[in-house]
Every structure is written in structure tokens, then in C-alpha cells.
Amino acid sequence: MAYKTIWEIEVRHDGLGKYRHIRGSDKYVVEQKASYQKLQWDEQWQRKLEADHRAQERRLAAEQKERLREQVASEKERLKAEAQRYKDERNQGAIDRDAEAKAAIEVLKNILHQTLRVNDAIDWNQLKDTTTFKESPPKLELPPPPENRPLPTAPTLDVVPLKPVPAVRSNSPDAAKYQPVLGFLDHLFPSRKARKLEEAEALFQKDHARWVEECKRFDDQDDSELQKWEHKKKVVENRNAAFCADWERSIERTRKEDTDSWSWWEKNCEQVRDKHSEAMKEWAQRKDKFYARQKESSAAIDQNHENYMARDQGAIADYCDSVLSNSSYPDYFQKELDLDYNADTRTVVVEYDLPSPESLPTLKDVQYVQSKDEFKETHLSERERDSLYDSLLYQIALRTIHELFEADTADALDAVVFNGIVTAKDKTTGRNITACVLSVLARKEPFMHINLAGIDPKACFKSLKGVAASRLSGLSPIPPVMMIDKNDRRFVAGYRIADYINESTNLAAMDWEDFEHLIREVFEQEFVSGGGEVKVTQASRDGGVDAVAFDPDPIRGGKIVIQAKRYTNTVGVSAVRDLYGTVMNEGATKGILVTTADYGPDAYEFAKGKPLTLLSGSNLLHLLEKHGHQARINLREARQEDKQKL
């Protein structure tokens, strides 16, 4: 049969203190199981937090009521009312706890009936991610455009003063005005006439000279006023010209600033558009990648569905594991299991880790004793606990078989083998023991005709020829009806090497395949005394495993991965890191690295605190000598031989 790759993921929840190794032949299915397991544990953790919160609230409420009762001690009526309210709340708390306790016991009594109300078959379409891409596309947010600034208003110009008006000048003296009036005597006496004429002429000349002087004074005054006016006019015109020039410059500056603002805004918008374009491309890539992953996931689910319907062995095993993983149990159930499907016999073998007796709730009922202000708790008796535990384990066995058969839509199962494994404290030794306490093989056709809603779980289990201890809580081990085949198809038959080596054999120069078989042989001799077994893998050294030891010891035993490194140089930390990854992937309890050389400090530092053992060349020689074999290690000689081969 062709080797199939086994994928494994370790899932942990620090809050609940739980961990689980999830294995399967399909990587996506394993990842889906791991995600579902994390989701279940997160829900359990949330319920635990809520329960703790309710308990804390009840405790705080009780403390608060107590404080209130002390504060109102002097107020009798109020004290009485508060006391009654306090007792009512305490009584209600007892009722709530009593209901929770009874509900928890009732759940255990009806653990089988719970699965009869649901269809355990997996809805493949519900496994698909049909959510839409929720990330909104990036918005194009351009900066607000600049506002044009208002242009400066035109300046108010000064008024040019009016041109001065010339002063009004009197008319020049009229000579006719100064003509003397001559009488008769003046005509008779020429001297008199001449005198009057002279007097008139003199008066005329005097007035005319005064008029001329007055005209000159006005002319000088008009010239002065005109010069002042022209000066004022020039000053006003120059000032108005300066105002206009400043206004025009302000307008030009404002327009330039507006132009620069718009230019900056356009460049900024261009940069924003470029960034938005890049963001849109990245968003589109994320969106395409999201739907591509979704499509790939759906295709993987469809392929797994096809493989399941085609009754592929690995797909059947993964499907059965998923069915049981989906089964809902109380939070304190570990739900750890291992299963294997045999295609030839159409049988699935389930090794189920059952809850220990001490993990079950024992609180039967709660009452509030008002006279003593305390809660009275009644727990299940030892006989009741044993009876409940036995019934629970029989129910889990029948429930598991029912879920697998009901979910078998591919009709790939003819039989289910259930092995119930319990790890609990042995009351006689005080140490934890692991034992198979019940085992049963159920055929599909007769089992599906059983009315599980009306049966006695133990009687039904016995009718199926199931094997169980008389009292399951006693943890008496029983031989399983059938066990999971632990054989790894990578293993090949080993051959003996140790008998052919002696003091002259240089292990560092040995053929690498012979060296691996020698390591298998010496570790087989190391483990054989405890019933262990060591097998060597194929020459391809698939999975980084050279040999695997199975130690049956219940405390220190388990699967041990062994790697052999026939090195002539110091082994670095990378080889130790690879070994640790292999241990995790194989689900092994320990890893051993054996080399003919030695390890660097970083290798020892990495291995510290991990389930890893590093054996150097000297450790290997000591182990060979312990089992009666002699050899030597000469790294220089081996390096020279390697150079000659090259």
C-alpha cells in the first residue's frame, strides 16, 4: 500500500490548560479541525469566564448585603427588611446552584439521548467559507479645493483741489469822471479854469496810480495762490498714483497666490489619486487572494468530499474524526481520541480518552439553611458516583458508535470498534494509570435497528458482546477487542550490522545506510528488555526519521524518533531544530539524535528543556560497548577517505 503523508497540528489553550494533537492525511482538513477545536475551546473558556463572573457577582452581592446589614444595625425596621431581602437572595442563590447541579447530573444521565436529536452527518457545504470580502475599498479623499481670495477693493483717491479763481479787479478810473465842471467865472478867468483842470488831472493821476498799484497787488496774490494750488494738485496726484499702483500690485499678488494655491491643489490631488490607485490595486489583490483562498478551500472540501464518497481510506478516517470532533460534550470532557480505518474490513477502530471518575461533578443538591445562614450541600454517594460513571461510559461508547454509523453517508463502515481509555489516579498507589476499561465491536446493520432512546446502556453494551470491567470506576484493564495498527509503512526490514564490526571499524567512515541499521540494532538491544521495538525507515529517510522506537512503558514510554548523523564535522543547531520539528510532526514523546562527531554549544542550548537527547560519538561508543560491541571513531581518517572518494 502506498505511503500516505500524515499532517499534524498541536492545538493548545492556555486558559483551559488543554492541548490536542490533530492528525489527518489532508492538510486543509487538519487545519479546519484545528480551527474548529480552537473555536470550541474559546467558547468553553468564555462559558467558564461567565460562570466565574456569576460566582463572583454572587459572592460580591453576598458581601455587599453583609456590609449593608451591619450598617443598618441601629435601624430595626430597615435591618429587618434588609435581612429578609438578604435571606431571599441567599435562598435564590441556593435554588440557582441546586438547579445547576441537577442540570449537570441530568446531562450526564442523558448523554446518549442528546445525540439522538441531531443529525451527525457532516454538511459539506457548511464547511465552506461563503463569507464576502468585508474590507471596503479605499476611498478617494481629495483635499478641499482652495477658495479664491477676494480682490482688494479700489482705493479711495484724494480729491484734487479746485483751481483758485483770480481776485475781482475794479475797473480803471474813467477820465470822463474827472472832467471839472466849469462855470461862467471859469470861462472868464482862464487861470481859474486852468487850476480846475490841473486839479482834476492830478486827482485822475492819483486814482489811476492807486488802481495800478491795486492791480499789481492782485496779480501777485493770484500768482501765489496759483503756485500753491499747483503744488497741492501735484501732491494729491502723486499720492493717488501711489494708491493705484499699490492696489494693482495687491491684485496681481492675490491672483498669483490663487494660481499657486490651485497649482498646489492639483499636484496634491494627483498624488492622492496615485496613492489611491495603488491602494485600490492592493485592495483588489487582497480581495482576489481572499476569494482565491476561499475557492481553493472550497475545492479542497469538494475534493475531500469526493475522496470520502469514493471511500478513500485517509478521507474516511478524516471524516470519522471530524464527526466525533463535532460531537458536543460538557466542557470538562477532554474529547481526545485516535482512530484508524481499515478499508479491507470496512472497520473503524476508535481509541477514546474517557473522563476520569474524579472529573465528574458530584454535587447533588444545594439548600439554604436560614437559621445558620449557610448553604447545605449534598453530594452523590460513592455508590451513586460509581453507577453514574458506569452509565456515562456505556452511553459514550454507544453514542460514539451511533454517531459514526449515522454519519456514514458513503456507506463505508461495516463495523465500529470502540476502546474506552481512562487515565486516572490509582487509589492504591496514588499514581496516574492508563487503562482500557471497556471495548466493543458493533456491526452496522444490527446496531442501527436498536432503539437507543429506550435502552439500558449497560445491558445494550453487553448485548453487543462488549467487554468491560465489572466496575468501570475501578479502572481494571481489559484486553481490547481490536487495537489500532501502529505499523508505519515507511518501515523496512532491518539487517544485522553489529556482529560484523570490531575494534578496527571506523564508524565515521561507515556506509550511511549500514550506520542507520547499526543504530537501530543497538537501540533495539537497549529497549528490548522493557518490551520495546525499534524499526528503521526506508532508505529515502522520508520525514526526517531514520528509526522509530516504541517503548510500552506507561510512564516514560511512547513513540521515540531516532535520527542518525554519520558526520565528520560538528553538528550545528539546524540539525537539532529539524529533529524537534520531526518530533512534533510525528506526535512522538521524545527525539534522539546520534552522531559520530560532537555538537556545538548552540545545539545543546536549543535542546535544553525540550524532549530531545543528543548522543555524541563518545556516547555512541559507550552504548555499543554496553551491549558487547567494539568499534572506533576517527574523524580525520574519515575526512581523508571522503576526499579520496571525491
KASUL-V520282 format. One record per backbone hydrogen bond with DSSP energy under -1.0 kcal/mol. NH is the residue of the N-H (numbers start at 1). CO is the residue of the C=O. If there is no record, write none. Layout:
NH CO
NH CO
This chain:
7 24
9 22
11 20
13 18
17 13
18 13
20 11
22 9
24 7
30 26
31 27
32 28
33 29
34 30
35 31
36 32
37 33
38 34
39 35
40 36
41 37
42 38
43 39
44 40
45 41
46 42
47 43
48 44
49 45
50 46
51 47
52 48
53 49
54 50
55 51
56 52
57 53
58 54
59 55
60 56
61 57
62 58
63 59
64 60
65 61
66 62
67 63
68 64
69 65
70 66
71 67
72 68
73 70
75 72
79 75
80 76
81 77
82 78
83 79
84 80
85 81
86 82
87 83
88 84
89 85
90 86
91 87
92 88
93 89
94 90
95 91
96 92
97 93
98 94
99 95
100 96
101 97
102 98
103 99
104 100
105 101
106 102
107 103
108 104
109 105
110 106
111 108
114 110
141 139
177 174
178 175
179 176
187 183
188 184
189 185
193 189
194 190
195 191
196 192
197 193
198 194
199 195
200 196
201 197
202 198
203 199
204 200
205 201
206 202
207 203
208 204
209 205
210 206
211 207
212 208
213 209
214 210
215 211
216 212
217 213
218 214
219 215
220 216
221 217
222 218
223 219
224 220
225 221
226 222
227 223
228 224
229 225
230 226
231 227
232 228
233 229
234 230
235 231
236 232
237 233
238 234
239 235
240 236
241 237
242 238
243 239
244 240
245 241
246 242
247 243
248 244
249 245
250 246
251 247
252 248
253 249
254 250
255 251
256 252
257 253
258 254
259 255
260 256
261 257
262 258
263 259
264 260
265 261
266 262
267 263
268 264
269 265
270 266
271 267
272 268
273 269
274 270
275 271
276 272
277 273
278 274
279 275
280 276
281 277
282 278
283 279
284 280
285 281
286 282
287 283
288 284
289 285
290 286
291 287
292 288
293 289
294 290
295 291
296 292
297 293
298 294
299 295
300 296
301 297
302 298
303 299
304 300
305 301
306 302
307 303
308 304
309 305
310 306
311 308
312 307
316 312
317 313
318 314
319 315
320 316
321 317
322 318
323 319
324 320
325 321
326 322
333 330
338 351
340 349
342 347
346 342
347 342
348 415
349 340
350 417
351 338
352 419
353 336
354 421
359 356
360 357
364 378
365 378
367 376
369 374
373 369
374 369
376 367
378 365
380 362
385 381
386 382
387 383
388 384
389 385
390 386
391 387
392 388
393 389
394 390
395 391
396 392
397 393
398 394
399 395
400 396
401 397
402 398
403 399
404 400
405 401
406 402
407 403
408 405
409 407
411 408
414 346
415 346
416 442
417 348
418 440
419 350
420 438
421 352
422 435
424 433
426 431
430 426
433 424
435 422
437 420
439 467
440 418
442 416
444 414
447 443
448 444
450 447
452 450
454 451
460 456
461 457
462 458
463 459
464 460
465 462
466 461
467 439
469 437
474 471
475 472
478 436
491 488
492 536
500 497
501 498
505 502
507 632
509 506
510 507
515 511
516 512
517 513
518 514
519 515
520 516
521 517
522 518
523 519
524 520
525 521
526 522
527 523
528 524
530 527
531 528
532 527
533 550
535 548
537 546
538 490
541 538
544 541
546 562
547 562
548 535
549 560
550 533
551 558
557 553
558 551
560 549
561 590
562 547
563 592
565 594
567 565
571 598
577 573
578 574
579 575
580 576
581 577
582 578
583 579
584 580
585 581
586 582
588 583
589 559
590 559
591 611
592 561
593 613
594 563
595 615
596 565
600 571
604 600
605 601
606 602
607 603
610 607
612 610
613 591
615 593
617 597
620 616
621 617
622 618
623 619
624 620
625 621
626 622
627 623
628 625
629 624
632 505
638 634
639 635
640 636
641 637
642 638
643 639
644 640
645 641
646 642
